[in-house]
Amino acid sequence: MHIVVCIKQVPDTKNVRIDPDTHTLVRQGVESIINPFDLFAVEAALQIKDSMGARVTTITMGPPQATEALRDTLALGVDDAVLLCDRAFAGADTWATSTTVSAAIRKMGDVDIVLCGKQAVDGDTAQVGPEVATLLDIPYATFVKKIEMLDGSHLKAVRQTDDGVEVWKLPMPSLLTVIKEIGEPRVPSLRNKMRAKKAEIPNWGAADLGLDPDSVGLRGSFTQVVRVFSPPRRSNRIQIEGSVEEQAEQLFQYLKNCRVPGL
């Protein structure tokens, strides 16, 4: 069994700053980390590997520095990793990103399960996983909290929904996006850290994937980020203190006396 986990290197959200002139994220001097939700996807893959045996490959699209994120997954117990790095990939929206990632998965050949985190903390779109599945023409399930292998050709996915849970039976290959309930990410072992440090990570560009440069990156994107900005601070905030009962009464009185335009 071969499991591919899609990860993304993102800025540490604790240190995100926005350039007031360019209105873009300031990445210089900001630590990059693996998207936290993707670590749950890695853990889900390793759980399957532990229980029934599987080869796990992580894949990411990004600049050369994203290799470090891949090495971090190797230190957790992942078997292989692939970096998708090419100037042609720069400026990609979710569709162009999915085009590149799906082409890489297709190049790998026999893949039984593709796992993704539910979303990335920098974009929060939750679109790449479903789009990759669409481009690969395979079934998918989102917000999965539990995975159970049924046989060599099907799996059971338990989905968390607003109304409870759903249990789906999916044929393989299939793609799943997972949530934190899938399991707490493990700690890397010293042995795997040493292996990750020495591992050779291949780099695939557009030519390696057989992709037209016009179909990826900024040129292949249907959407563009025009501006990123911090919401203006509001000065009319109030602070409610006291016991729960006192706070509830203060809030009730405040809302009762508020004048809502149009009402």
Secondary structure, 3 states (H helix, E strand, C coil): CEEEEECCEEECHHHCCECCCCCCECCCCCCEEECHHHHHHHHHHHHHHHHHCCEEEEEEECCHHHHHHHHHHHHHCCCEEEEECCHHHCCCCHHHHHHHHHHHHHHHCCCCEEEEECCCCCCCCCCHHHHHHHHHCCCEEEEEEEEEECCCCEEEEEEEECCEEEEEEEECCEEEEECHHHCCCCCCCHHHHHHHHHCCCCEECHHHHCCCHHHCCHHHCCCCCCCCCCCCCCCCCCCCCCCHHHHHHHHHHHHHHCCCCCC
